[in-house]
């Protein structure tokens, strides 16, 4: 189980980092403007962390009823019609909380890493339009 969680967390961190870095890189000019206006690194990071945390909260709140509906209404009915043994659905709140915390941790770490990469540059560099296009080209090429 531990090896499975480690491999899931590595893949999850890569996927989350890719998604969050894409979002952050699209906001490069906005970050440069905030730096030029005097926002601190922590204030800018907190803005993106708030965005990420709200996305996790909405995702978890939407995932609970959808997953229960999908498992109970669709999967279990299909399985029970094919097999003699009836399968039951055991909803465990502890597992839900564990996975939600794991998801939140992955997204928050990937958000911090993505924002940290951009904040390492000066505001003037971030405001240059050519830098945004260079990052977009580099991101698209892999």
BADOLUM-600737 format. One record per residue: residue number from 0; residue in one letter; x, y, z of N, C-alpha, C in turn. Coordinates in steps of 0.001 Angstrom, whole numbers. Layout:
BEGIN
+-----+---------+---------+---------+---------+---------+---------+---------+---------+---------+---------+
! num ! residuo !     n.u !     n.v !     n.w !    ca.u !    ca.v !    ca.w !     c.u !     c.v !     c.w !
+-----+---------+---------+---------+---------+---------+---------+---------+---------+---------+---------+
! NUM !       A !       X !       Y !       Z !       X !       Y !       Z !       X !       Y !       Z !
...
+-----+---------+---------+---------+---------+---------+---------+---------+---------+---------+---------+
# end
This chain:
BEGIN
+-----+---------+---------+---------+---------+---------+---------+---------+---------+---------+---------+
! num ! residuo !     n.u !     n.v !     n.w !    ca.u !    ca.v !    ca.w !     c.u !     c.v !     c.w !
+-----+---------+---------+---------+---------+---------+---------+---------+---------+---------+---------+
!   0 !       X !     821 !   -1197 !       0 !       0 !       0 !       0 !     866 !    1261 !       0 !
!   1 !       X !    1964 !    1230 !     764 !    2849 !    2389 !     848 !    3521 !    2640 !    -498 !
!   2 !       X !    3964 !    1573 !   -1179 !    4599 !    1724 !   -2490 !    3591 !    2295 !   -3485 !
!   3 !       X !    2355 !    1828 !   -3414 !    1299 !    2327 !   -4297 !    1063 !    3813 !   -4060 !
!   4 !       X !     976 !    4229 !   -2795 !     757 !    5637 !   -2488 !    1939 !    6497 !   -2922 !
!   5 !       X !    3158 !    5968 !   -2795 !    4326 !    6722 !   -3238 !    4309 !    6929 !   -4744 !
!   6 !       X !    3997 !    5871 !   -5492 !    3971 !    6014 !   -6945 !    2841 !    6929 !   -7388 !
!   7 !       X !    1689 !    6830 !   -6734 !     569 !    7720 !   -7053 !     958 !    9163 !   -6736 !
!   8 !       X !    1633 !    9380 !   -5608 !    1990 !   10749 !   -5242 !    3021 !   11328 !   -6204 !
!   9 !       X !    3930 !   10520 !   -6716 !    4913 !   11026 !   -7680 !    4241 !   11400 !   -8992 !
!  10 !       X !    3385 !   10533 !   -9476 !    2660 !   10832 !  -10707 !    1740 !   12030 !  -10481 !
!  11 !       X !    1069 !   12050 !   -9339 !     176 !   13154 !   -9020 !     917 !   14474 !   -8919 !
!  12 !       X !    2098 !   14458 !   -8318 !    2887 !   15688 !   -8207 !    3303 !   16184 !   -9582 !
!  13 !       X !    3695 !   15277 !  -10449 !    4071 !   15675 !  -11811 !    2895 !   16282 !  -12559 !
!  14 !       X !    1745 !   15638 !  -12486 !     555 !   16143 !  -13181 !     117 !   17484 !  -12587 !
!  15 !       X !      78 !   17554 !  -11264 !    -320 !   18811 !  -10600 !     658 !   19934 !  -10917 !
!  16 !       X !    1954 !   19630 !  -10890 !    2944 !   20657 !  -11194 !    2793 !   21133 !  -12636 !
!  17 !       X !    2562 !   20215 !  -13551 !    2381 !   20609 !  -14943 !    1179 !   21530 !  -15101 !
!  18 !       X !      75 !   21170 !  -14474 !   -1135 !   21994 !  -14584 !    -951 !   23347 !  -13907 !
!  19 !       X !    -408 !   23352 !  -12706 !    -257 !   24617 !  -11981 !     806 !   25507 !  -12625 !
!  20 !       X !    1875 !   24924 !  -13147 !    2878 !   25757 !  -13800 !    2307 !   26370 !  -15062 !
!  21 !       X !    1448 !   25659 !  -15735 !     787 !   26230 !  -16923 !     -83 !   27424 !  -16525 !
!  22 !       X !    -832 !   27279 !  -15440 !   -1682 !   28372 !  -14955 !    -817 !   29561 !  -14517 !
!  23 !       X !     243 !   29273 !  -13786 !    1113 !   30348 !  -13286 !    1817 !   31046 !  -14449 !
!  24 !       X !    2310 !   30292 !  -15418 !    3009 !   30909 !  -16540 !    2082 !   31774 !  -17389 !
!  25 !       X !     821 !   31423 !  -17440 !    -133 !   32276 !  -18159 !    -385 !   33576 !  -17403 !
!  26 !       X !     -94 !   33608 !  -16123 !    -287 !   34801 !  -15299 !    1022 !   35547 !  -15050 !
!  27 !       X !    2021 !   35302 !  -15884 !    3340 !   35879 !  -15667 !    3304 !   37406 !  -15646 !
!  28 !       X !    2598 !   38013 !  -16578 !    2540 !   39475 !  -16624 !    1835 !   40007 !  -15384 !
!  29 !       X !     782 !   39334 !  -14940 !      83 !   39741 !  -13720 !    1012 !   39655 !  -12506 !
!  30 !       X !    1799 !   38588 !  -12439 !    2752 !   38444 !  -11331 !    3797 !   39555 !  -11393 !
!  31 !       X !    4275 !   39851 !  -12603 !    5233 !   40940 !  -12758 !    4653 !   42284 !  -12341 !
!  32 !       X !    3386 !   42500 !  -12666 !    2722 !   43739 !  -12259 !    2604 !   43816 !  -10747 !
!  33 !       X !    2228 !   42721 !  -10129 !    2114 !   42707 !   -8667 !    3472 !   42938 !   -8006 !
!  34 !       X !    4524 !   42354 !   -8549 !    5859 !   42588 !   -7997 !    6264 !   44043 !   -8159 !
!  35 !       X !    5940 !   44630 !   -9329 !    6287 !   46028 !   -9572 !    5498 !   46962 !   -8658 !
!  36 !       X !    4294 !   46558 !   -8271 !    3469 !   47380 !   -7378 !    3883 !   47240 !   -5921 !
!  37 !       X !    4782 !   46306 !   -5627 !    5284 !   46181 !   -4267 !    4751 !   44988 !   -3496 !
!  38 !       X !    4001 !   44100 !   -4129 !    3549 !   42894 !   -3447 !    4763 !   42048 !   -3088 !
!  39 !       X !    4722 !   41426 !   -1934 !    5824 !   40551 !   -1534 !    5656 !   39181 !   -2171 !
!  40 !       X !    6727 !   38417 !   -2116 !    6684 !   37051 !   -2666 !    5632 !   36210 !   -1957 !
!  41 !       X !    5537 !   36384 !    -636 !    4563 !   35582 !     112 !    3131 !   35979 !    -221 !
!  42 !       X !    2888 !   37261 !    -467 !    1537 !   37694 !    -833 !    1115 !   37113 !   -2187 !
!  43 !       X !    2024 !   37121 !   -3135 !    1722 !   36551 !   -4454 !    1535 !   35045 !   -4352 !
!  44 !       X !    2394 !   34400 !   -3592 !    2265 !   32959 !   -3400 !     949 !   32622 !   -2708 !
!  45 !       X !     555 !   33420 !   -1720 !    -707 !   33172 !   -1017 !   -1917 !   33313 !   -1932 !
!  46 !       X !   -1850 !   34233 !   -2899 !   -2953 !   34365 !   -3849 !   -3136 !   33086 !   -4662 !
!  47 !       X !   -2047 !   32542 !   -5146 !   -2129 !   31308 !   -5920 !   -2464 !   30111 !   -5036 !
!  48 !       X !   -1991 !   30123 !   -3792 !   -2326 !   29045 !   -2865 !   -3821 !   29069 !   -2531 !
!  49 !       X !   -4381 !   30253 !   -2390 !   -5822 !   30371 !   -2146 !   -6613 !   29838 !   -3333 !
!  50 !       X !   -6166 !   30169 !   -4523 !   -6803 !   29644 !   -5734 !   -6736 !   28112 !   -5758 !
!  51 !       X !   -5567 !   27568 !   -5461 !   -5400 !   26112 !   -5471 !   -6237 !   25441 !   -4390 !
!  52 !       X !   -6271 !   26035 !   -3191 !   -7042 !   25455 !   -2091 !   -8534 !   25479 !   -2394 !
!  53 !       X !   -9010 !   26554 !   -3012 !  -10431 !   26601 !   -3356 !  -10750 !   25587 !   -4446 !
!  54 !       X !   -9835 !   25376 !   -5383 !  -10051 !   24355 !   -6408 !  -10099 !   22958 !   -5799 !
!  55 !       X !   -9236 !   22691 !   -4822 !   -9259 !   21392 !   -4139 !  -10568 !   21207 !   -3379 !
!  56 !       X !  -10987 !   22241 !   -2650 !  -12222 !   22138 !   -1868 !  -13428 !   21884 !   -2763 !
!  57 !       X !  -13534 !   22624 !   -3846 !  -14657 !   22416 !   -4768 !  -14569 !   21033 !   -5401 !
!  58 !       X !  -13363 !   20623 !   -5769 !  -13187 !   19294 !   -6364 !  -13587 !   18173 !   -5432 !
!  59 !       X !  -13195 !   18279 !   -4174 !  -13536 !   17235 !   -3201 !  -15046 !   17228 !   -2942 !
!  60 !       X !  -15635 !   18408 !   -2789 !  -17071 !   18474 !   -2528 !  -17897 !   17960 !   -3704 !
!  61 !       X !  -17429 !   18160 !   -4917 !  -18137 !   17628 !   -6078 !  -17843 !   16149 !   -6291 !
!  62 !       X !  -16657 !   15710 !   -5913 !  -16272 !   14324 !   -6153 !  -17006 !   13340 !   -5256 !
!  63 !       X !  -17360 !   13754 !   -4054 !  -18020 !   12829 !   -3123 !  -19351 !   12331 !   -3684 !
!  64 !       X !  -20302 !   13208 !   -3999 !  -21570 !   12675 !   -4504 !  -21450 !   12012 !   -5867 !
!  65 !       X !  -20566 !   12533 !   -6718 !  -20413 !   11940 !   -8043 !  -19823 !   10541 !   -7934 !
!  66 !       X !  -18827 !   10364 !   -7075 !  -18219 !    9035 !   -6939 !  -19168 !    8047 !   -6300 !
!  67 !       X !  -19917 !    8496 !   -5301 !  -20889 !    7592 !   -4680 !  -21956 !    7202 !   -5690 !
!  68 !       X !  -22421 !    8159 !   -6453 !  -23423 !    7874 !   -7476 !  -22866 !    6927 !   -8524 !
!  69 !       X !  -21646 !    7179 !   -8960 !  -21044 !    6332 !   -9990 !  -20827 !    4912 !   -9485 !
!  70 !       X !  -20370 !    4781 !   -8252 !  -20103 !    3448 !   -7717 !  -21399 !    2709 !   -7419 !
!  71 !       X !  -22302 !    3353 !   -6702 !  -23527 !    2664 !   -6305 !  -24496 !    2484 !   -7461 !
!  72 !       X !  -24740 !    3516 !   -8222 !  -25778 !    3454 !   -9239 !  -25327 !    2760 !  -10514 !
!  73 !       X !  -24063 !    2896 !  -10849 !  -23629 !    2360 !  -12145 !  -22812 !    1083 !  -11991 !
!  74 !       X !  -21704 !    1182 !  -11283 !  -20768 !      63 !  -11219 !  -21332 !   -1138 !  -10482 !
!  75 !       X !  -21898 !    -917 !   -9299 !  -22373 !   -2053 !   -8519 !  -23564 !   -2741 !   -9174 !
!  76 !       X !  -24430 !   -1993 !   -9800 !  -25544 !   -2625 !  -10520 !  -25035 !   -3471 !  -11668 !
!  77 !       X !  -24026 !   -2988 !  -12376 !  -23463 !   -3762 !  -13478 !  -22756 !   -5006 !  -12957 !
!  78 !       X !  -21992 !   -4875 !  -11883 !  -21298 !   -6032 !  -11322 !  -22272 !   -7054 !  -10752 !
!  79 !       X !  -23274 !   -6599 !  -10046 !  -24230 !   -7518 !   -9436 !  -25047 !   -8260 !  -10482 !
!  80 !       X !  -25236 !   -7691 !  -11653 !  -25991 !   -8388 !  -12690 !  -25155 !   -9468 !  -13375 !
!  81 !       X !  -23817 !   -9344 !  -13329 !  -22954 !  -10332 !  -13976 !  -22471 !  -11424 !  -13040 !
!  82 !       X !  -22409 !  -11162 !  -11751 !  -21863 !  -12117 !  -10802 !  -22934 !  -12559 !   -9819 !
!  83 !       X !  -22760 !  -13772 !   -9330 !  -23714 !  -14314 !   -8374 !  -23560 !  -13636 !   -7019 !
!  84 !       X !  -22333 !  -13367 !   -6641 !  -22069 !  -12741 !   -5358 !  -22385 !  -11250 !   -5482 !
!  85 !       X !  -23128 !  -10752 !   -4541 !  -23455 !   -9324 !   -4605 !  -22342 !   -8522 !   -3938 !
!  86 !       X !  -21970 !   -7458 !   -4605 !  -20934 !   -6577 !   -4074 !  -21598 !   -5421 !   -3345 !
!  87 !       X !  -20984 !   -5009 !   -2286 !  -21503 !   -3882 !   -1529 !  -20530 !   -2730 !   -1559 !
!  88 !       X !  -21024 !   -1565 !   -1279 !  -20190 !    -368 !   -1278 !  -19993 !      69 !     158 !
!  89 !       X !  -18744 !      77 !     582 !  -18419 !     496 !    1943 !  -17759 !    1870 !    1893 !
!  90 !       X !  -18536 !    2873 !    2191 !  -18029 !    4241 !    2193 !  -17274 !    4456 !    3493 !
!  91 !       X !  -15983 !    4753 !    3390 !  -15139 !    4947 !    4567 !  -14690 !    6404 !    4583 !
!  92 !       X !  -15141 !    7133 !    5569 !  -14822 !    8558 !    5678 !  -13332 !    8786 !    5882 !
!  93 !       X !  -12672 !    7885 !    6585 !  -11234 !    8005 !    6832 !  -10456 !    7987 !    5515 !
!  94 !       X !  -10817 !    7093 !    4586 !  -10142 !    7033 !    3293 !  -10399 !    8286 !    2470 !
!  95 !       X !  -11610 !    8794 !    2552 !  -11943 !   10019 !    1835 !  -11103 !   11190 !    2351 !
!  96 !       X !  -10995 !   11306 !    3648 !  -10210 !   12393 !    4236 !   -8732 !   12235 !    3884 !
!  97 !       X !   -8216 !   11014 !    3922 !   -6822 !   10754 !    3578 !   -6532 !   11148 !    2132 !
!  98 !       X !   -7391 !   10746 !    1202 !   -7175 !   11081 !    -196 !   -7342 !   12577 !    -454 !
!  99 !       X !   -8286 !   13209 !     234 !   -8464 !   14663 !      83 !   -7236 !   15409 !     593 !
! 100 !       X !   -6682 !   14969 !    1710 !   -5465 !   15608 !    2233 !   -4273 !   15365 !    1314 !
! 101 !       X !   -4183 !   14163 !     754 !   -3110 !   13867 !    -188 !   -3234 !   14745 !   -1431 !
! 102 !       X !   -4443 !   14880 !   -1937 !   -4675 !   15739 !   -3101 !   -4331 !   17192 !   -2779 !
! 103 !       X !   -4764 !   17653 !   -1624 !   -4475 !   19035 !   -1228 !   -2973 !   19260 !   -1093 !
! 104 !       X !   -2284 !   18315 !    -485 !    -836 !   18449 !    -322 !    -132 !   18475 !   -1673 !
! 105 !       X !    -535 !   17596 !   -2585 !      87 !   17571 !   -3905 !    -124 !   18886 !   -4647 !
! 106 !       X !   -1324 !   19394 !   -4605 !   -1620 !   20620 !   -5335 !    -937 !   21816 !   -4685 !
! 107 !       X !    -900 !   21859 !   -3363 !    -248 !   22996 !   -2699 !    1264 !   22989 !   -2944 !
! 108 !       X !    1882 !   21826 !   -2904 !    3324 !   21747 !   -3171 !    3614 !   22128 !   -4614 !
! 109 !       X !    2819 !   21613 !   -5544 !    3050 !   21948 !   -6947 !    2787 !   23427 !   -7214 !
! 110 !       X !    1824 !   24019 !   -6532 !    1571 !   25456 !   -6677 !    2757 !   26255 !   -6170 !
! 111 !       X !    3261 !   25885 !   -5009 !    4411 !   26601 !   -4455 !    5614 !   26490 !   -5391 !
! 112 !       X !    5867 !   25294 !   -5922 !    7007 !   25114 !   -6829 !    6851 !   25953 !   -8094 !
! 113 !       X !    5649 !   25974 !   -8663 !    5423 !   26725 !   -9895 !    5561 !   28224 !   -9654 !
! 114 !       X !    4990 !   28719 !   -8569 !    5081 !   30151 !   -8267 !    6511 !   30527 !   -7906 !
! 115 !       X !    7194 !   29662 !   -7193 !    8580 !   29929 !   -6786 !    9475 !   30087 !   -8014 !
! 116 !       X !    9254 !   29275 !   -9052 !   10047 !   29398 !  -10279 !    9867 !   30766 !  -10926 !
! 117 !       X !    8629 !   31236 !  -10974 !    8358 !   32518 !  -11629 !    8845 !   33677 !  -10767 !
! 118 !       X !    8658 !   33587 !   -9459 !    9044 !   34688 !   -8573 !   10549 !   34873 !   -8458 !
! 119 !       X !   11312 !   33931 !   -8945 !   12765 !   34068 !   -8912 !   13248 !   35140 !   -9887 !
! 120 !       X !   12404 !   35519 !  -10833 !   12774 !   36544 !  -11815 !   12389 !   37931 !  -11322 !
! 121 !       X !   13031 !   38923 !  -11888 !   12719 !   40319 !  -11565 !   11413 !   40725 !  -12235 !
! 122 !       X !   10778 !   41755 !  -11694 !    9503 !   42222 !  -12228 !    9639 !   42687 !  -13670 !
! 123 !       X !   10744 !   43311 !  -13996 !   10952 !   43805 !  -15358 !   10998 !   42646 !  -16340 !
! 124 !       X !   11629 !   41570 !  -15950 !   11681 !   40388 !  -16815 !   10296 !   39788 !  -17006 !
! 125 !       X !    9514 !   39771 !  -15947 !    8176 !   39190 !  -16029 !    7239 !   40037 !  -16876 !
! 126 !       X !    7458 !   41334 !  -16898 !    6591 !   42216 !  -17669 !    6926 !   42230 !  -19155 !
! 127 !       X !    8098 !   41753 !  -19505 !    8474 !   41697 !  -20919 !    7638 !   40634 !  -21616 !
! 128 !       X !    6942 !   41031 !  -22654 !    6035 !   40118 !  -23352 !    6804 !   38978 !  -23995 !
! 129 !       X !    8019 !   39228 !  -24438 !    8793 !   38183 !  -25096 !    9094 !   37023 !  -24150 !
! 130 !       X !    9243 !   37318 !  -22865 !    9507 !   36260 !  -21890 !    8320 !   35326 !  -21799 !
! 131 !       X !    7121 !   35877 !  -21816 !    5919 !   35048 !  -21745 !    5849 !   34128 !  -22949 !
! 132 !       X !    6131 !   34662 !  -24120 !    6090 !   33844 !  -25321 !    7200 !   32796 !  -25331 !
! 133 !       X !    8363 !   33149 !  -24789 !    9444 !   32166 !  -24708 !    9058 !   31023 !  -23790 !
! 134 !       X !    8452 !   31336 !  -22641 !    8026 !   30285 !  -21715 !    6926 !   29439 !  -22328 !
! 135 !       X !    5993 !   30074 !  -23020 !    4907 !   29330 !  -23652 !    5460 !   28396 !  -24724 !
! 136 !       X !    6414 !   28879 !  -25498 !    7020 !   28039 !  -26533 !    7789 !   26898 !  -25891 !
! 137 !       X !    8555 !   27179 !  -24848 !    9334 !   26142 !  -24177 !    8419 !   25116 !  -23520 !
! 138 !       X !    7310 !   25585 !  -22957 !    6359 !   24664 !  -22305 !    5687 !   23773 !  -23349 !
! 139 !       X !    5340 !   24344 !  -24494 !    4664 !   23577 !  -25541 !    5594 !   22550 !  -26171 !
! 140 !       X !    6880 !   22885 !  -26256 !    7833 !   21956 !  -26851 !    8222 !   20838 !  -25907 !
! 141 !       X !    7965 !   21012 !  -24648 !    8246 !   19937 !  -23699 !    9342 !   20286 !  -22833 !
+-----+---------+---------+---------+---------+---------+---------+---------+---------+---------+---------+
# end
